[in-house]
């Protein structure tokens, strides 16, 4: 039964740093993407057609 607790402990000790590193990588990528999107001209929004009403009932 001790091997189960050992496996759980090792899993936690490996999962926590990996989760922190993954969070940092994602945050850095989002930050870079945000910087890249604000460097150039701001794109105009695409106009949307108004929603059509309900069709004829049959």
Residue pairs with C-beta under 8 A, 6 or more apart in sequence:
none
